[in-house]
Each structure stands twice: as C-alpha cells, then as structure tokens.
Amino acid sequence: MLKISELKEEGLSNKAAASSLGAHEYRVMKASEFAANYDKKGIAKALEFIYSIDRQVKEGTMEARLLLELFLPFAASLAIKKSRYM
C-alpha cells in the first residue's frame, strides 16, 4: 500500500503501477482507494508496528493476542488523524 501511494504520487495510473509491481490492476486499484484514507507517514508507522509484532511473535517475547490488542487502537488512531485533515 505504501509503494502504491508513492507510485500514484509520481503520477502513475493503476495499470502502470500494477505493471511496475507485478500485481493485478484490480488489487492496485483497491489498495489505492484504501491508501487514500491514510497519509504516507501513517502507513509507514503501521508497517513498522506490524514488522515489530511479527518479530516479537516469532521470538516469543510477547503473545500474539496481546500484540494485536495493542495494534488495534494504534490503527484506529491513524484513521482518526486522517479524517481530521479532511
């Protein structure tokens, strides 16, 4: 989703972005629509959080359920912040 946002900012069409990513155009279109609701910094922060969750689950340092419970309010706050700017 972050890469699609970047490609769309560069002016690429869904078809061109799909070709660049090796993905189906429909998937790019849906991800582009979803990404429009969030700013790039928010998407990047969410990805970092998800990578951190993945690492901690695989290392066994925290329970997956607890990490998911911590992520949900974070993800919701991203949607709230974007809607304030609209």
KOLLUMRO-907433 format. One record per residue (C-alpha): residue number from 1; x, y, z. Coordinates in Angstrom, 3 decimals, decimal comma. Example, Ala and Ser with C-alpha at 12.3 -4.5 7.8 and 13.67 -1.06 7.14 Angstrom:
{node 1; {12,300; -4,500; 7,800}}
{node 2; {13,670; -1,060; 7,140}}
END
This chain:
{node 1; {0,000; 0,000; 0,000}}
{node 2; {2,861; 2,375; 0,770}}
{node 3; {4,542; 1,644; -2,553}}
{node 4; {1,251; 2,155; -4,394}}
{node 5; {0,821; 5,529; -2,671}}
{node 6; {4,295; 6,517; -3,801}}
{node 7; {3,687; 5,393; -7,374}}
{node 8; {0,370; 7,234; -7,506}}
{node 9; {2,090; 10,410; -6,256}}
{node 10; {4,519; 10,040; -9,152}}
{node 11; {1,504; 10,162; -11,453}}
{node 12; {1,355; 6,519; -12,490}}
{node 13; {-2,011; 5,069; -13,438}}
{node 14; {-3,335; 1,946; -11,724}}
{node 15; {-2,364; -0,063; -14,792}}
{node 16; {1,199; 1,301; -14,827}}
{node 17; {1,569; 0,822; -11,062}}
{node 18; {0,293; -2,761; -11,377}}
{node 19; {2,795; -3,453; -14,126}}
{node 20; {5,622; -1,927; -12,070}}
{node 21; {4,711; -4,023; -9,026}}
{node 22; {3,856; -7,200; -10,904}}
{node 23; {0,372; -7,166; -9,381}}
{node 24; {-3,118; -7,342; -10,810}}
{node 25; {-4,614; -3,948; -11,672}}
{node 26; {-7,712; -4,601; -9,530}}
{node 27; {-5,569; -5,178; -6,421}}
{node 28; {-3,697; -1,938; -7,085}}
{node 29; {-6,973; -0,055; -7,566}}
{node 30; {-8,406; -1,356; -4,264}}
{node 31; {-5,175; -0,665; -2,351}}
{node 32; {-5,026; 2,820; -3,873}}
{node 33; {-8,582; 3,553; -2,734}}
{node 34; {-7,762; 2,328; 0,763}}
{node 35; {-4,456; 4,226; 0,903}}
{node 36; {-6,242; 7,466; 0,048}}
{node 37; {-7,711; 7,387; 3,567}}
{node 38; {-4,275; 7,495; 5,218}}
{node 39; {-1,175; 9,616; 4,922}}
{node 40; {2,140; 8,025; 3,932}}
{node 41; {3,690; 8,563; 7,367}}
{node 42; {0,784; 6,736; 8,973}}
{node 43; {1,098; 3,820; 6,579}}
{node 44; {4,843; 3,644; 7,230}}
{node 45; {4,295; 3,701; 11,013}}
{node 46; {1,695; 0,949; 10,728}}
{node 47; {4,114; -1,191; 8,699}}
{node 48; {6,854; -0,672; 11,278}}
{node 49; {4,440; -1,659; 14,036}}
{node 50; {3,369; -4,775; 12,118}}
{node 51; {7,009; -5,768; 11,496}}
{node 52; {7,672; -5,327; 15,213}}
{node 53; {4,671; -7,507; 16,069}}
{node 54; {5,831; -10,183; 13,639}}
{node 55; {9,329; -10,201; 15,130}}
{node 56; {8,063; -10,382; 18,712}}
{node 57; {5,656; -13,222; 17,948}}
{node 58; {8,367; -15,216; 16,189}}
{node 59; {10,851; -14,592; 19,007}}
{node 60; {8,215; -15,473; 21,589}}
{node 61; {8,736; -12,272; 23,576}}
{node 62; {5,001; -11,410; 23,669}}
{node 63; {1,716; -13,157; 22,981}}
{node 64; {0,216; -12,588; 19,545}}
{node 65; {-3,193; -11,756; 21,008}}
{node 66; {-1,767; -9,040; 23,257}}
{node 67; {0,210; -7,519; 20,403}}
{node 68; {-2,899; -7,450; 18,226}}
{node 69; {-4,816; -5,750; 21,035}}
{node 70; {-2,075; -3,124; 21,192}}
{node 71; {-2,140; -2,622; 17,420}}
{node 72; {-5,894; -2,075; 17,031}}
{node 73; {-6,085; 1,273; 18,879}}
{node 74; {-2,973; 2,391; 17,011}}
{node 75; {-4,573; 1,570; 13,655}}
{node 76; {-7,796; 3,310; 14,675}}
{node 77; {-5,868; 6,438; 15,641}}
{node 78; {-4,412; 6,602; 12,125}}
{node 79; {-7,904; 6,761; 10,613}}
{node 80; {-8,976; 9,436; 13,100}}
{node 81; {-5,932; 11,613; 12,355}}
{node 82; {-6,510; 11,477; 8,601}}
{node 83; {-10,196; 12,367; 8,939}}
{node 84; {-9,288; 15,487; 10,948}}
{node 85; {-7,375; 16,873; 7,971}}
{node 86; {-10,268; 16,441; 5,551}}
END
